[in-house]
């Protein structure tokens, strides 16, 4: 009888451990989450903790969480915009212009990649597309110019992951929906930390290239040589239209002129118009854009549906109470609990993708953080605490794409990089950028106004 009582008390933890173990099998995450929801639902039924009728609650929750959710309507449109920008060559043209403008600066090629990563981040949060595109376009040029493998691969991976933090970000849309907070305010809160990270990348590249010129040799004069008279036309054709579109989308959301779903629709339409203006809108390309967008959106929503079922069963079995008791029972003060949560998220980033961490961890930790008191450091009014905490999680999750063994950005790059670029060089290359991300996280923790000033919550 005591054994059964132990199982009942810790069944949610067994469910969570099962998830952690099965994620290492490489089986699709959506199937793992959905399968565990059903399995532990039946186990809970056998132990008298879960009723069969509760399985019928899956459908209305899935409908309300994904199908009927107007906030998530923005996800397909932003995905389509990003894929259209990539497939139509607009992003390629922008990278070329950035390289031309920065060619005389120490580490100019690497800086161009960092700047381009920032611009791409404002287009979409599709990390795979950003990393693979910049790898294909910029890495061969950097290797040809004898750039250090570590610097070349590190800056591509790091700048390619800015898309999950700089708005309009799919991750931020999902976070805002999970926590029932304003998407626009969360975009404002994440903008400054995202730009801080981008600036830190450019600053590091400039300093490293100045101190050690051998890691980023200057380009010969004949490389990327565009006559001065042709520069205005190049900027007007290849740089200003997408930048204007991005500014229009971001500005309309931040100023409250449009909802994220409306701005996303304008972005998708604008990206298509730019492709038409450049004479690159072909039937085969449109088909490929639609198929790629559909696969990406299906992946995201399938995980959202499965995670909704998993979270429902986990909570019905008392999972929230167990985790809250374990964390609060550690006897830590508010700062100790915050650093514990940040440490847990950072470690999970070594093994899980941001989608899994966001959908599973954020709803569990957010109610705990809402009870914490940091005195005058973070005001409790206007829900400033939850916005600050959400941005901290978002900055922390930036590392999940870069940290081995399952840093997705590393494998996106390795998949199309030349054979001469080995995995150890990539691992060494991301170390400075992970440290920069942790420094940025520390700055946002120390100075909450970095995140709270723009939305007026400081």
N, C-alpha and C positions, 0 to 999 in steps of 0.2 A: 504493500500500500504506500509506503514511503517513496518507493521508486517511481510510482505513478504520480505522486504529488510533485516530485522533482521535475518530471517530464512536463507536467502541467505548468509549473512555475516558469520553466525555462524554454518552453516550446517556441516562443518567438525568437529566442536567441539561436535555437537549433535551425530555425527557418532562415535566419540571417547567415549563419555559418554555411548552410547548404548552398545559399546563393554565392557566397564567396568562393567556395570550392568548385562549383559548377562553372563559374566564369572562366576558370583556367582550362576548361575542356575545349574552348574555342567554338562551342555550339552557339547559335544565334541567341543574343541576349533576350530578345522578345519572347522566344520559346521557353527559355529558362525561367523568366519571371512569371509567365502565364502558367507554365507547368507546375512550378512551386506553389503558386496561389491555389491551384486545384488540389494538389497533393496535401498540403498542410490544412486546407479547408476540410478535406475528408478526415484527416487525422484529428483535427479539432472536433469534428462531429463525433468521431468515435470516443473521444474523451469528454464529451459533453460541453465543449467550449464554443462550438460553432454549429449553427443550425443549417439544415439543407436549404431552407427558404432564403438564407442570406446569399446563396449563389445567384439568386435572381436579381440581387442588388447590383451585380456586375454591369448589366446592360444599361440601366439608367445612369450609373456613374460614368461609364465609358461615353455614353451619349452626351452628358453634360460636360465632361472633362475634355473631350476632343471634338466630337462631331458638331455639337451645338455651340461650341465656344467661339465667340466672335473675335477674341484676342488672337487665337491661333490661326485665324484666316490669313494673317500677315505672313505666316511661315512659307506657304507655297509661292507667294508672289516674290518674296525676297530671294528664295531659292532660284526661281526662274530668272530673276534679274541677274544674279551672280553667274549662273550658267551661260546666259546669253552674252554677258560681257566677256566671258572666257572664250566661248566657241566662236564668236564673231571677230575675235582678234583685237577688240577694243583695249582689253587689259594688256595685251602684248605691245600695242602702240604706246600706251602710257608708260610702260616699263622702259621702252626705248627712249622716250623723251626724258624720263628721269635720269637715265644713264648719260645722255648727251649733256644735260644741264649740270651734272655733278662730276663730269669726267676729270676736271682739273683739281678736284678736292682729294686730299689723302684718303684712301679707302672709298673713293667715290662710287665705284661699282657696288660695293657692299652697302653704302648709304642709300644708293638708288633702290636696292632691294628692300631696305627697311622702310623707305618712304612709300614704295609701291605696296608693300604689305599693309601699311597704314591705310592707303587709299582703298585697297581691296577689302580691308576690314569694314570700311564704310559702305561697301557694296553688298556684302553678304557674309554670313558666318560659315560658309562651306570651307572648312580647313583643308580637306583633301584637295579641292580644286586649286586653292591658293598656293599650297606647297608644291604640288606637282607642276603647276604652270610656271612658277618662278624657278623651279629646279630645271625644267626643260629649257627655259629662256635665258636664265642668268648664270647657272652653274657652269656650262661649257665655256662661256666668255671669261668667267673668273678663273677657271682652271687654265685657260689659254694664256691669261696674263700672269700666271704663276702665283695666284692667290693661295694662301694657306688653306689646306683642305678643311681645317678646323673652323677658321673664320667663315669661309664660304658656306659650309653646310650649317653652321650654327646660326648665322643671320637669316638664312632662308627658312629654317625650321621655326625660329623664334618669331620673326615678322609674319610668317604665314599663319600663326595662331592668334594674332591680334583680333581676328574676326569674331572670336567668342566674347570679347570684352567691349570693343568700340562699337557703339550703336550705329545703325540698327542691327542688333545682334539677335539671332534666333534664341540663343541661350537666355538672354535677358528677358525676352518675351515669355518664354516658358517659366522662368523664375517668377516674374511678376504675376503670372496666372496662378502658379502654385500658392503664392503667398497673398493673393488678392490685394495687390498694391498697384499703384499707377505705373503703366509702362513708360509713359512720358517722363515721369519723375525719376524712374530707375535709369532710363537712358541718360538723363542729365547727370545723375549721380555717378554713372560709370564712365562718362566722357573724359573727365579730367584724369582719373587714374589710367585710362587707356592711352591718352596722349602722353602722360608722364612716362609710361613704359616705352612708347615709341621714341620719345626724345632720349630716354636713357640708352636705347639701342644705338641711335645715331651718335650720341656723345661717346659711348664706349668704343664704337668703331673708329671715330676720329682720334681718340686718345691712343688706342692700341696701334693704329696705323702710323701715328706720329712717333710713338716711342719705338716701335719695331717696324720700320718701313718694309722689311722683307716679307711680312705676312700679307701686305697689300701693295704691291709695286704700282707706281703710277703708269697710266696708259701712255703709249707712244702717241705723238701728235696726230698721226694719220688715222688712229682708231676713232670711231664714232665722230668723224669730222663732218659737220653740217655747216655749210656756208652761213654767215650771219644773216644774209638777206633772205634765206629760206626758213629761218627759225620762226618768225611770226606765223607763217602759213602752217608750219608743223604744229605749233602750239594750238592754233585755232582749230585745226583738223583733228588732232589726236589727243589733246590734253584738256582743253577747256570744256568741251561738251560733256564728257563723263564727270568731270569735277563739278560742273554746274548742276548736273542731275543729282549727284550725291549731296551737294549743299542744299538743293531744293528739298530733297527727301528728309534729310536730317533736320533742316531748319523748320520745315512744316510740322514735324513731330514735336520738336523741342519748344516751339513757340505756340503750340496748341492749335495750329491751323487745320491739322488733319490727324486722324487716328492712324496708328501703325498700319492697319489693314488698308486704309485709303492711300497712305503714302507708299506702301508696297506695290499697290496696283499701278500707281503713277510710275514707280521705278521700273516695273516690268515693261510697261508700255514705252517709257523713255529709252530703255536699253534696246528695245526692238526698233524704235525710230532711229537711234544712232547707227544700228547695224544696217538699216536701209540706206541711210545717208552715206555710209561708207561703201555701199554697193556690195555688201557681203551677206545679205539675207537670202539664202538659198533654201530650197525645199528640203534637201537632205539635212542641212544644218538645223532647221527648225524642228524636224523630226527628232534629231539627236538631242536637241535642247529639251524638248518635251519628255522624251524617254528618260533622260538623265535626271531631270527635275522630278518626274514622277517616282522614280526609284528612291531618290533621296527623301522626298516627302513621305513616301510609304514607310521607309525605314524609321523615320522620326515618329510618325503617328502610331505605328505598330508597337513601338517601345512605350509610348505614352499610354496606350490602351492596356498593355500587359502590366506596366508599372502601377496603373490605377487599381487593377485587380490584386496585385501583390500587396500594395499599401493597405487596401481594405482588409484583407485577411490578416495581415501583420498587426493592424490596429485592433481588429476584433479579438485577436488572441492576446491582447494586452501588451503588444510590443512597445508602444509609446511609454507605458508606465514602467516597463522593465528598464529601458534605456535611461529614462529620466531618473529612476532610483539609483542606477549604477553611477551615473555622472554626478548627481547631487550627493550621493553617498560617499564620493571621493573626498569630501570635506574641503573642496577648493573654493576660493572666493570668486567673484565675478571675473577678474582678470585671469585667474588660473583656469576657469572653465572655458573662457574664450580661447586661450592658447591651446588647451586640450583639444577643442573642436577644430581649430585651425590645423593642429598636428595630425588629427585623424583624417581630415580632408586631404592634406598633403600626402600622407602615406597611401591613402586610397587611390590617389592620382597615379601612383606607380602601376596600379593593376586595373583600374577601371576607366572608362571613358566619362566625359563630363555629363553625358545624358543619363547614365546610370546613377552617378553620384548625385546629380541634381534631383532626379525624380525619387530617389530612395532616401537620401540623407537629409536634404533641405527641409522637407515637411516635419521630420523628426526633431531636428535641432532648433528650428525657428521658434517654437513655443517656449523652449528652455531659455533661449537668448532673450525673449521678450520679458522674462522675469528678472533678468540681471540688472544691476544698478552700477553705473560707472560714474556716478556723481555728476559734476559739471563737465566731464569729458565729452559725453554725448547726451544731448537733451532728450528727454523722454517724450516730449510733446511732438505732435505732427508725425508720429511714427518714425522719427529720425533713426531710432535704434535699428529697426528692421531693415531700412534702406542701407544703413552703414554695414550691417552684418551681411546683407546680400551682396554688396559690392566686395566685401572682404572674401566671401566665398568665390565670387567670380574671378578676382585677381588670383586667388589661390589655385583655382581650377586651370588657370593659364599653364601651370606647370605640368598638368596631367598629360599634355600632348608631347612633352619633351623628356619626361623622366623614364628611363628604362625600368623594367624590361618591355613594357607595353606602350611606350610613347608613340602614338600613331603617326605623328609628324615625321618621326625618324624613319619609319618604314615606308611612308609615302615617298620620302626623298630617296631612300636606298633603292626603292623599286625601279626608278628610272635614272639613277645616277650612273656615271661610267664605272667600270669595274675597278679602276684605280682608287676610287673613293671607298675605303673600307668602313665597316660599322664602328670600329674603335675610334676612328677619326671623327665620325659623326657624334659619338658619345662624348668625346673630349670637347668638341665644338660647342655643345649645348650647355656645358657647365657654367661659363660666365653669364649666359643669358638666364639660366635658372636662378643664379645668385642675384641678378638684377631684378628678376620677378619677386624674389623674397624680400629684397630691399624695398621695392615698391609697396609690397604688402605691409612691411613694417612702417613705412611712411604713412600709409592710409590709416593704420591702427593708431599711430602716434598723433597724426593730424587729421582727425575726422572731417575737417572742413574741406579737404581735398575732394571728398565725395559729396559732402552735404551743402557746399556753398552754392553751386549752380541751381539745385532745386529749392534753395531757400530754406533748408532745414537745419542749418547750423545754429 
